[in-house]
């Protein structure tokens, strides 16, 4: 029964990561199809321009920075998609695959969601989307941690090596004490 729960937890975690991948890929494709990338969005464009002012970038460099950020979204979505597909491919080939790639992808996605939320702190809709992305990251990470947890072993029926060593030490001390008294 526990094995079934772990399998279901891992499957749901990968489904959440797949959904998160779709969100990042869709956002990147929308940004890449706009002529000014994300510079036309109200708070995001202001943040990009403000960051470019700090770096003293030229107007063409600002557009390249916006394109770089849109491409970073695309790369993150592709990495999330790969972190779901590679373990599936490995399982089909009979290899064991741990969930490190998925854990890293979820962590990077959470950090990127927090960074993307910074300019949207004034708006409600973007903040709700960011909270949803973070919630997906946390839930998927928690489910993979549950799926990877080792089951608790049953208590040993006989004494283990350390317990046997402690018992032998206690008997030796008791013999020494008895020898001194006699």
Secondary structure, DSSP 4 states (H G I P E B T S, - for coil): -HHHHHHHHHHHHHHHHHHHHHHHHHHHHHHHHSTTTTTTSHHHHHHHHHHHHHHT--HHHHHHHHHHHHHHHHHHHHHHHHHHHHHHHHHHTT----SHHHHHHHHHHHHHHHHHHGGGTT-HHHHHHHHHHHHHHHHHHHHHHHHHPPPPPPPPSS--HHHHHHHHHHHHHHHHHHHHH-
